[in-house]
């Protein structure tokens, strides 16, 4: 996927025995790109979460113009 704009934020840090003993930064990345379905601007994301001792990556794309939605967001424990 080609990313037209990018915004990175540090989502937190993982420390401990399973994910990364020395610790590591987790990064959320988001931006805009052309929708693969209709070509209009769409939002894409990539985020990392520590779940059950492993680092999991989530990504996706969402377009308001045509409703295209691909990928998942992590369960934030709501």
C-alpha positions in Angstrom: 0.0 0.0 0.0 1.4 3.4 -0.9 1.1 5.9 2.0 0.6 9.5 1.0 0.9 11.0 4.5 2.3 9.5 7.7 2.0 10.4 11.3 3.9 8.3 13.9 3.2 8.3 17.6 4.9 6.3 20.3 2.0 4.2 21.8 3.9 3.2 24.8 6.6 0.8 25.8 6.7 -2.9 26.4 8.8 -4.3 29.2 9.1 -7.7 30.8 9.9 -11.3 30.3 7.9 -12.4 27.2 7.6 -9.5 24.7 11.0 -8.0 25.0 13.2 -8.4 28.1 15.1 -5.1 27.5 11.9 -3.1 26.6 10.9 -1.7 23.2 8.8 1.2 22.0 5.4 0.4 20.5 4.5 2.7 17.6 1.1 3.7 16.2 1.2 4.9 12.6 -1.6 6.5 10.6 -2.0 8.5 7.5 -4.0 8.9 4.3 -3.8 7.1 0.9 -5.9 6.6 -2.1 -8.7 4.0 -1.6 -8.0 0.9 -3.6 -11.7 0.7 -4.4 -12.7 4.2 -5.4 -9.5 6.2 -5.5 -10.7 8.8 -3.0 -8.7 9.7 0.1 -8.9 7.0 2.8 -7.4 6.6 6.3 -5.0 3.8 7.0 -3.5 2.7 10.3 -0.9 0.4 11.8 -0.6 -0.1 15.6 1.2 -2.5 17.9 -0.1 -3.9 21.2 1.3 -6.3 23.8 -1.2 -9.1 24.3 -0.6 -12.2 26.3 3.2 -11.8 26.2 3.6 -11.1 22.5 3.6 -7.9 20.3 0.7 -8.0 17.9 0.4 -5.7 14.9 -2.9 -4.4 13.6 -3.5 -2.5 10.4 -6.2 -1.5 8.1 -7.8 1.1 5.8 -11.1 2.9 6.0 -12.8 5.1 3.2 -15.7 7.4 4.0 -16.5 7.9 0.3 -17.3 4.3 -0.6 -17.4 2.5 2.7 -14.3 0.3 2.0 -13.0 -1.0 5.3 -10.2 -3.5 5.5 -8.4 -4.6 8.7 -9.1 -4.5 12.4 -8.4 -2.3 15.4 -7.2 -3.9 18.6 -9.7 -4.5 21.4 -9.0 -1.6 23.8 -10.6 -3.4 26.7 -13.9 -1.5 26.6 
